[in-house]
Amino acid sequence: MRCVDLVRERFDLTSEELKAIKNIPITTLERVLGDPSLRTALGIERRGNELRVIVDDDGAVLGALKDLVLDVALKKLKVNSVRSGED
């Protein structure tokens, strides 16, 4: 998934974080990013696996994506706590 690749490429992650990302529950991340209101709040637009920043502050968007990816990867955000919105 592109947002996982972005986080891996753009940030200096710890070995624990890299290990967690390697085994990230993609379905949970897909469900979160499937919510249009969350994508808007993050400042992104999604088309397939591609992400596009739709606000002026790329750094803030990447930081928020990093937090989201790591929360899912480290199981701080679990599938049962995520409700999918409709596109």
C-alpha positions, 0 to 999 in steps of 0.5 A, spaced: 500 500 500 502 506 498 501 510 504 505 504 508 511 505 502 511 513 503 512 512 511 517 507 510 521 511 505 520 518 508 521 517 516 527 514 520 523 508 523 526 504 529 527 497 528 520 495 532 516 500 527 519 497 521 518 490 523 511 492 525 510 495 518 512 489 515 506 485 518 501 491 518 494 488 518 492 491 511 485 490 511 484 495 518 488 500 514 484 499 508 478 500 512 480 506 515 482 510 509 476 507 506 472 513 510 471 519 506 471 524 512 477 521 515 481 522 508 478 529 508 481 530 515 488 527 513 488 532 507 488 526 502 485 524 496 485 516 494 484 513 487 486 506 488 493 505 491 495 512 489 494 518 494 494 525 493 495 531 498 489 536 497 492 541 502 498 545 502 502 542 508 505 536 506 509 535 512 503 535 516 499 530 512 505 525 512 506 526 519 499 524 520 499 518 515 505 516 519 501 516 526 496 512 522 500 507 519 504 506 526 498 505 530 495 500 525 501 496 525 503 496 532 495 494 534 494 501 537 488 501 532 484 495 531 479 493 526 473 492 531 474 500 533 474 502 526 467 503 522 468 504 514 464 510 511 461 510 504 464 513 498 
